[in-house]
Amino acid sequence: MKTREKFLHGFLFTDMRCEVCGREARKLYPVLIEGVEMMVCDECKKFGKPLTIKKKRVISKQIKKIVPYSRDVFQNMDRDLLPGWGEKIRKAREARGWSREQLGAKVGEKTTTIAKIENEELRPPDKTVEKLEKLLEIQLFEKVEGHVVQNIKKKPLTLGDLIKKDE
C-alpha cells in the first residue's frame, strides 16, 4: 500500500486515518474528545465536540526605532532632603507620642521601614516624604537650584594632546 500525504488545515497527514477507529478517510475533522484534540472520520466525530481550526496569521514584527535619550532626567529634580532628615522625623514622631508602628500605619509603611528612614539607612520615596511632612507638620525638602548640564562630545586623546597637557 502506498503512503499518501495530504495537507488539511495546514497539517500534514499521512494515510489519513481516523485516530479513533483507525479507518482510512478522505476527510478528517478536528474534535475534542475527553480533553484531547483528535482528527477523526465522519462517523467518529459524533463522539466529541467539533473544533474550528483558525488559520495562522503572520504577524509582522514592527521594528522600533532607537532614539537616543534626549530628555534631561535631572530636569524635575528641584528639591532634596534636608540634612539630618531622619533625626527630624524621629523628634517630630516622639513629640506627638507616636510609636514607629503608629507612624508606619498612618503613612502606610512597615515599622522596619520607618526605623530605617529615621536612622537614615533608607531614603524614602518622595511620596512618602510628602506624607510625613503633612502628617508630622515638618519640612523635609529644600529647594535646589538646577545645574545646566551640557552634552559635550569628547574626542579621543592623541599623543599631541598628551604632550600639550604636560607643557
PyMOL commands that set and color helices and strands:
alter all, ss='L'
color gray80, all
select helices_A, chain A and resi 44-47+85-96+100-107+111-118+126-136+159-166
alter helices_A, ss='H'
color red, helices_A
select strands_A, chain A and resi 5-8+11-14+29-33+36-40+49-50+79-81+141-143
alter strands_A, ss='S'
color yellow, strands_A
deselect
rebuild
show_as cartoon
